[in-house]
Amino acid sequence: MFFSAWVTLENEAGEEVTYRIVGADELNPKKHYISLDSPLARALLKKTFDDDVAIKNELKETRYTVVDINYGNR
């Protein structure tokens, strides 16, 4: 996946969340727009459908599976 993609992720509990990868000047958490520079967006770049992604911080690791990628309007 690349810049401007809508990506739907599923966590280990089966819950889904959708984000759009945008430039830093378009960041808007209420719209689920995440900056290209964020750890999650950087981990998602060049991933494809059904790939696994792990995001780690000092407290925990969160794992997701890519369940959908869309480049159109949501």
N, C-alpha and C positions, 0 to 999 in steps of 0.2 A: 504494500500500500504506500501511497505517496501523499504529498501535500494536498489539502482540501478534501480528503476522503472522509466519509462518514464510516465509522467502524463500530460494529456491535460486538461486545465482548461478553462472555459468560464466565462467571467465577466458579469456584469449586462447589458452591452451594446450589448452582443452577440458576442463579440470578443474572439477568442481562442488563447491560447498560450500553448506551450508544454515545459516542463522542465524535466530534469533527476536529480534524487536525488543521489548525490555522496559524497564521503568522502572529507574532507577539502583539502586534497592534490590534488584532481582532479578538484577543482573549476575552471570553465571556462565560464564566462558570454557570450562570443561569441558563444559558442556551446549550450547555455541554460542549462549548468550544474550548479545546485545549491547545496550548501553544506548542508549536513545532519544537521548541526548546525544552519542553517538560520531559521528565524522565519517562513517563508513559508513552508520549508521542515518539520519543527517540527509540524506545524499545519496539514500537509498532512498525516503524519504517522498514520497508521491504519485506514485511510479513505478508502472508496470504491466508486464504480461507483454511480453517482448521489448524493453523499454527498455534503453538502454545507460547505464552509470554509470561515472564516472571518479573515483578517489580519488587526490589528490596529496599528497605530503609533500615535504620538502626534498631527498629523495634520488631519488624516482621517482614515476611515475604508474602506477596499476594500473587496468585497465579490466575491467569485468564486463558481462555481459548477464543480465537477469532471465529465468530459464527456468521458474520456478514460484512461485506465491504461494498460501499456505494459511492459513486462520484456525482450523482445527481442531487436534486433537492430532496430533503428528507420529508 
